[in-house]
């Protein structure tokens, strides 16, 4: 049997050609103070427990990524920086592994700023945070589909 005619080889070969990048570079982070202020004043928010998610869609520049994110964990809820950093690391890791799903929903000419705010007083395990992130991605998808132009920034 010729290995190149085998259907399994064709599927495996085509799957290997399309490698998905699971990176999370600096350009995907929301860093500017002005960006935060615009996001909080003009953005749309909802809860995907244990996260509050604030999103804003706007026209994409030349070098912009489809989405930029920031993660916030309150010092009031976690006094120790070690615990705050652990929660932020879990949220960023979950987002990094699921961002390709989100990227497929965002229109080509738009970019999205996303702020994840952790609401609970205890650290959840990875599975619950992943469920919250995937739920947030589904809600973002429904908002993008609901609005034909894809601009949901004005629906405060």
N, C-alpha and C positions, 0 to 999 in steps of 0.2 A: 504494500500500500504506500502510495506516494504521500509524504507528510504534508506537502503543500496543498493537497486536495482535501485533506481532512478538515471537516467543518470546525472542529475544536481548535485547530491551529489557526484558522482564519479569524475566529472570534478572539482568541488570545492575542494574535498579532495585531489586530485592529485596536484592541483594548490597550496594548502596550504603546502604540503610537500616540494615543491621547493621554498623556500623563497630566494629572491634576496637580497644580501647585498648592501646597498647604502652608505657604509661607505667611509671615505677618511682619512686613517691613515698616520702617518709620513713617513712610508716606501714607500708610493706612491708619495712622494714629491722628486723632484730633488734638492738636497741641495749643493752638493760638487762643489767647483770652477772648479776642473778638469773635472767634468761631463759637466758643462756648456761649457767649452772651446772645449771639444771633440764634443759636440753637434753642436756648431756653426761652427767649422771648417770642420767636416765630414758629417754633417747632410744635409738633403734635405728640401728645404723650398717651400712653396706655400702660396697663399692668399685665405682666406675664410672670406671676408670682414664682420666686421671690425677687423679681426684678421690675423696676419701673423703667420703661423704655421711652426715650424722647427722640423723635426722628424729624428730619427736615430734608426735603428734596429740592434741588436747585440745578440750574444749567451747569454742565460739566465744562471745565477748562481743558486745555490741551494735555496737560500732564496729570490730571486728577485720576484717582482710582474710582471705581464705581461706588465705594463706600469708605468712610473714615469713621473710626469709633473711638470712644473714650469710656472709661470705667470709673465709677465713683463708689467708694465705700465709706460710710460715715464714721468719723472718729468717735461719735457718741455711742454707736452700736458696738464697735470694737476698739477698746482702749489701746491694745497692743498692735504696733505696726506689723508684726509678724503675721497676725491673723488677717489684718486688712490686706496685706500683700498676697496671702494665700487665696483669699476670695477673688481678688483681681486676677491672679494667675489662672484660677479655674475658669473664670468667665472668658478671659482672652483665649485660652486654649480651646474651649468649646466653640467660640466664635471662629477661630482659625480653622477648625475642622469642618465647620458647616457654612462658611462664607460663600462657597461656590454655588450653593443653592440660592442664596440671596442675590448674588451677582446675576444669576439667570433671570431674575424678575425685574431688575432695575433697567429702565430704558437706556439705550445707548447714548443719548444726548443729555442724560441727567447723572448727577452724583448725589449721594445721600450721606448726611452726618447722623450718627447714632450715638446716643449716650445711654449706657446701662447703669442704673442706680440700684445698688443692692439694698433690699428693704428689711431683711430678717436679722434677728439678733444672734443667730447661731450659724455656723458654717454647714451648708448642705453638702452632701456628697456629689460627685461628678454627675451621676445619672439625673438627679433632680435639676441641676443647673443646665444640663444638656436639654432636658425636656422644656425648660423655660425658654432657652435660646431658640429651639426649633419652633416652639409656639409663637414666639415673637416674630420669627421669620414668616410664619404663616399669616400672622396679622398684618405684617408689612405688605405681604403679597396681596391680601384682600383689599387693603387701602389703595395700593397702586392700581389694581384692576378696577376698583370702584370709580376712581377718578380717571377719565379718559386721557387727560393731558399728562397725568403722572405727577402733577404739582399738588401736593397735599399740605404745603406749608401754611396756607391761609385758613385751613379748617381747624382753628384753635379750639 
